[in-house]
Amino acid sequence: MTLVQINMLQAKTELSKWVKKLEDKEEDVIVLARNGKPVAQLVLVPQIDVAGRIGAAKGKFAIPRDFDEWDREIEDSFEVLK
């Protein structure tokens, strides 16, 4: 794991450069320091593959045949105003 420490002024003036280094995998972690003391770090946000999410639960469960009966039962429990 590569780690580099930069001061706040560098971060302020060269932020795009440092983010690009993260994106290009030149650096893994960039530590931001104030007066030489580490205070924060920059890392890439993990990318989640969403391509396989749609339909991921297909075949994992079945909708009960009486699924709509529940709605009628609840509906019947309320008084209908006319």
Buried (B, 14 or more C-beta within 10 A) or exposed (E): EEEEBBEEEBBEEEEEEBBEBBEEEEBBBBBBBEEEEEEEEBEEEEEEEEEEEEEEEEEEEEEEEEEEEEEEEEEEEEEEEE
